């Protein structure tokens, strides 16, 4: 294709859409071929030649072209959706069959719409937070993400609590743009560059010891701003510095020698299994650090998950563009989770979190999905509560 020996046609476009972009091939390849870059380039060519299906083009325009380019608009939509959900109107509309009027793609997705959080990150996290006792040894910036901000803002709060408990001063700008990972992975490099520049202007990397991501898919893209902006004379140097400062939160904690808690996250022993985010393990090569965090928690037994590094079928907007294949992958993942007999599934990416939670909810399974950092944060809180009670006694 690149050499012009074959034309880029609809069959090629369909094949590029069918690929998960999970980067497992990149891990497996003995020659170290950068398949991720090849896929992103191919998808950009497909978009340039307008070979995507009409459904894909509509979803691209709504999500990549509009919502994920404007964080304030995304929050407005989030608040509107939350009001709709809290009113019970969503359940009522399904009960009377009104959702049947929607196009099939929307009708199938509507029941799986994530529950919007009561508060967004900027409402529960101050722009600058320091350790409650002692001097901060590190200065870090925290990326709050898009879906993470709207749906899992408590994970961002937990991340700040864990960081300040380990001698970090944490800077969290209140209204952050999307990192551009969805755009880059889906053939929108120009928009990805625009968003990268916005983040570089907001987080000046020279000010920090590390810039922290707690979302696997975002973190993988965030490490490649130098490559993305290599031809930009104004941003190229800062982008390369940025790449050197990006850390996944588990990676950073292990790097600085985080403090293991003396209390467990729950008042009773619990079996936890860990599902790898594809871009965290294949894109960032961060796999053992989250497991190390989980193993350090008292009363937690970490149970190995078969095929833990296989994709769950979320893969960005894959569940929208390829719903049938996404569902097959999810079914396989849920069966593997059941095989562990664990009551908690830990995963470090919002897309994986939502996908697995939806799969478990459909079966009414008593298995909780959470972020590893949330378990660590809860362990620190229980430790602090126990220490306070001991002082009173």
C-alpha positions, 0 to 999 in steps of 0.5 A: 500500500505504501509503495503504491503497488496496491490501492487503498480501497473499501476492503482495506478500510474495513480491515483497518477498522476491524483491527483492535489496535491492541498492540499485542502484535508489537509485543510479539514481533521479534523484529520490533516492528512499530505496528501501532504507528503503521495502523495509525498511518493507515487509518489516517489514509482511509479517512483522507480518502473518505472510505469509512462507512457512513456510520463511522463518519457520523460517530467520528464527527460527533465524538472525535470532531466535536466532543473530545475537542472541547472539554467544557462542551463534553462536561455540559453533555455529561451533566445533561446525561447525568440529569437524564439518568438521575431522573429515571427517564432512561429506565422509563424510555426503555420500559415504554419501548421509546428506544426502539425509535433509535438507529440500531447502533444507538439502540444497542449502546443506550443501555450500556451508557456509563453512569456519569459521576456526581462530581467532576475532578475539578470539584473534588481536587484542588489545583495544588495539593501537598502532603499533609505532613512533612515536606514534598520530595517530588512535584508532579502533574496529574492528567485527569482524562476525558472519560475518567473525568466524567465517569471515574472522577473518584479514581482521580481523587484516589490518585491524588491521595496516593501521591500526596501520601508518598511525598508528592506535591500534585498539580491538577489543572481544572479543565484539561483537554483530551490527550488526543489518543482517540484521535491518533488511534483512529486516523486523526493526526492533525487533531491529535497534534492540536490537543498535544499542543494544548496539553504542553501549554497547560503542563510545562514539563520542565516544572515537574519531576513527572507527569502522571497518567492513571489511564492505560490508553491515554498514557501510551499515546502521551509517551509519543508527543515527541514523535507526533510533534517532531516537525513542529519547530515551536513544540518539538523540544518541549514534546521530547522533554514531555515524553521523558517525564510521562509516567504511569502512576503504578510505574511512578510509585514503584520508581520512587519506592512507595510506602506499602500500607499496614491495613488492607482496603477492606475489613476482610480478606478479598481475592483480586484478579488483574486485567491488563490494559492493552496499551498499558502492557503492550504500549507502555510495557507496564505490567508488573508494577500494578501487580506489585501494588496489589500484592503489597496490600494486606488481606488481598490475594492476587489471583492470576487471570488467564489471558490477562493481556488479551483485549476485552473488546473495548479498544477505544471506540471499537465497541461502537464500530465493531460491536459484534467482535467486541461482544465476542471478546468481552464474553471470552474475558468474562468467562476467564474472570469467572474462572478465577473465582475472584470477587474484585477485578482490577484494571487501569483503563476507563475503557476496560473498566466500563467494558468489563463492568457492563459484561458483568452487569448483564449477568448480574455477577457479584464481581466488583471492578475497580482501579488498583490505585483505588484499592491502595487509596482505600488501604491508606484511609483505613490505615489512617482511621485505625491509627486515629482510633489507636491514639484516642484509646 
